Amino acid sequence: MAKQYDVAVIGAGAAGMMCAAVAAQRGKRVVLIDHAAKLAEKIRISGGGRCNFTNINAGPANFLSENPHFCKSALSRYTPQDFLALVKKHRIGYHEKHRGQLFCDDSAEQVIQMLKTECADGNVTWRMPCSVASVENTSEGFLLETDTGDILADSVVIATGGLSIPKIGATDFGYRIAAQYGLKMVEPRPGLVPLTFDGPSWEAFAPLSGIALEVEVETGSGKERGAKRGFFREDLLFTHRGLSGPAILQISSYWQPGTPIVLNLLPDIDVAQTLIEGKGTIKKQLGNVLSQWLPARLAEGLLVANGFAPDARLADMADAKLRKLGDAINRWAIVPTGSEGYRKAEVTLGGIDTRELSQQSMMATKVPGLYFIGEAVDVTGWLGGYNFQWAWASGVAAGQAIGE
């Protein structure tokens, strides 16, 4: 005999718990299902264990989607200030770290406990760990076959996330359900992910692992159909396999395979002009001049990679060569060979095509009662709390619609 509920939420992460709590507090009988043994691991590990739970600047401009207007409705109806009110209600201490990013003073565990309490306030039923084998339409509602017994629900919410970080339980469950009901997908790929480089052109930079500096990074022209231009000023980190750090994670969501990213390693200095103007007064070697502005190992690596001898005297260099060097530092164009993949990606780009969903309710327009929220959907935020804000906002949108 199937157990009956008004709504079954599959996936007990950020979006799923938020949706379950909102629907349940509006009087709906809610069951929240997750296949993991440990609750909300992605929240727990986020922000270095302190959960970067939102960004006070979050708005539609901070999100990528093939259908960029879709996210406006949910984000405008549940804002960072709304989530902050919930955090304050639960007396969780927080601080702003960098560019609007808000973190718990203590631990990400506080956010998990807050969401559990909100679910408890609505008498949400938990099934965890519990695997869902199938979801089928019947005349009585959606029948979910699970390894803890069958469930019958009027509505089903898919909040199972994307493919990023498989070691903490990421699966393609949401995509399989979308395919089962004939919903279109935007091809998923890793987002907010380190980029990799190999080949002879990278040999001079491979030994620079651990060096970090603030840079400007950009990619894409935005001119071709579907292209998006990204531009960020953030920290860059050299790794054993390529480049990482916030600058690279941000630009990775805009980068298209086979195209270059362009780095300005000294955004506050016009290198060519400064070197040319200094030829008459600066008696130093080229390597020593660049080491005033850049980490010494990086300065040497850049000179060697561009055919300059680090011990060459600045005064002896032709202006044309200094312009070439300036370009190599202020406009260093390099083509990544790939990324670190879902293993290291913080999010998944793409997912359920939002043109299949109602922007008011997150319900599939072709399948009444079936909802998709959070990372499963083709809405991806920047690094810095934006993806959590989408989880909260999309979860609330679905929870309210179900609760009406």
C-alpha positions, 0 to 999 in steps of 0.5 A: 500500500503506497503512503500518500502525500500532497508533495514528494520532494526528491533531493534534500539539499539547499533547494529541496529543504527550502521547498519542503519547508515552505510547502509544509508550512502552508499546510501540505503533507510533504515527504522529503527524500534523499539517497545520501546517508549524510544530509546536505553535504554540499552545504556542509563543505561550501565556503570552506565549511562556513557556507557562503549562503548568499550574496547581497548583490545577487540579481539576474545579471549574476546568472547564466542561462540559455533563457536569461530572463527566466530567473528574474521572477523567482529572484525578485520574489525571494531576495538575499534580504529575505534569506538574511531575515531567516538567518537572523530569526535563527540567530546565526552569526554571519559576516560579509567577506568579499564583494557581498559574499555572506558567510556563517561566523561559525559553521555551515552546519548552522544553515543545515540545522536551520533548514531542518528546523524549518522543515520540522515546523511544517511536520515534513516527513523524512526518508533518508537514505532512500533511493527512488527507482521510478516515478510514474503518472497514475490516475491517483497521482505520481507513484514513486517506487522507492527502496523504503516503500511506495509513495503516492503524491499529487506533486513531485519536486525534483531537487537532485542537483547537477553532476558536480562533485560525484564523490558526495553523491551527485547523480543524473537522476533529475535529467533522467526524469526530464528525459522520461517526460520528454523535456528538453535539456541544455547540455550539462558541463562543469562550471566554476571549475579549474582550467587545465593546460598542457603542451610545449607552450605551458612548460615554462609555467608548470613549475609556478604552482602555488603562485597567486595574484590579482588579475583581470580575465575575460573570454568570449566576444558576445557577438556570435549567437549564443556567445557570452562575454565574461569579464572578472577581476579576481585572484588567479592561482597557478596549479600543477595542471593549469590555472585556478582561483576565483578568477578562473572559476568565474571565467570557466562558466563563460569559456567555450572549448577551443577558445582563448581566455585573456589575462591581464596580469598587471591590470594597474600598469601599462607594462609596455609604456612603463618599460619604454619610458623607463629605458633611459633611467632604469639601469636594471635587468629586465627580470629585476624590473618585472620582479618589482611588480610580479612574483619573481618566479612568474616574471622569469617564466613569462620572460622565458616563455616569450623568448626574453633573457631575464638578465637582458638590460632594459636599456638595451631593448628595442621598443618593439620588443618591449611592446611585445612583452607588454602584450604578453603581460597585459593581454596574455591569450591562452587556450585551455586544453580542458577543465578539471571536470565534475570532480572539481566543479562547484556547479553544473552548467546547463540542465533542464531547459527553463523554456519547459518550466513556468517561471512563476512556479517552476512547474513543467508546463507539459507535466502538471504537478512536476517541478524542477528547482535548484541546480538541476535547472539551466540557471547557474550563478557566479562564484560567491553565494549566488548559486545558493540564492538561486536554490533558496529562490527557486525552492520558495517559488515551487513551495509557494506554488504548491502551497496555494 
